[in-house]
Amino acid sequence: MVRAKFVCNSIKQYAYGGRELSFDAVYDDGTPENQRFSKATPSGSLTMLVNNPPAAEFFILGKAYYLDFTEA
């Protein structure tokens, strides 16, 4: 497994109910954890369209989230 840390920087609400969520890799804000993550992943972005209301509402603008990659 590989873990990254991303911040939700944009939420677009669509008329049909879906939400487009955009994330960027965390930056070095002086905290030890974010320094480690920003050194390992200095840049990155993710955009996803979510149609599941409970899942879409889980994400909050400006909050950080761990992104875990495991082989499928």
N, C-alpha and C positions, 0 to 999 in steps of 0.2 A: 504494500500500500504506500502511496505517496500522498502527503497532505500539503495543501496550500491554504492560504488565508486571503480572502477577498472581501471587499467592501461593496455594499449595494449603493450605486451612485445614481441610478435612474429607474423610475417606475412609470411606465405608460399604461394607462387604463384604456381599453378598447370598448367600443359601444356594445359589442357582442358578449362582453364579460371577461375576456382574456386579459392578461397583463404581460407586458414585455418588461423583463427584469434585466438590468445591466450591472455588471460587477467589474471592478478593477482590483489588481493585486494590492495588498496593503503596502504602505510606504513606511519608511523609518521615521517614527514620531518620537523616538527617544526611549520607548519602552523596550526592555530586553527581548520580549517575544517578537514584537514587530521588527526589531532589528534583525533577528534571525531569519524571519520569513522574507523580509525584503532583500536580504543578502542572497538567499537561495532562489527567490523568484522576484527579480527586480522589476519586472513588468509582466503584464498579462491582462487579458480581458475575457469576459464571458457574457453572452447575451442569450437569454432563453425566453420563449413564449410559454406561459403557463396557463392552462385552461381549467385547472382544478382549483376552485375557490379557496378551500382551506390551505392548500399548498401555497398559492399566490399570496394569501394574507399573512403567511408566516414571515415573509421577508419585509423588513422595515428599512426605509431610506436612511443611509448613513451608518447602519449597523454592519459589523464584520461577521463573516461566516467562514467556517472551515470547509474546504472542498477536498473530499477524499477520493482518490483514484484507486480503484481496484480493477484488476483484469476481469473482463466478462467472459 
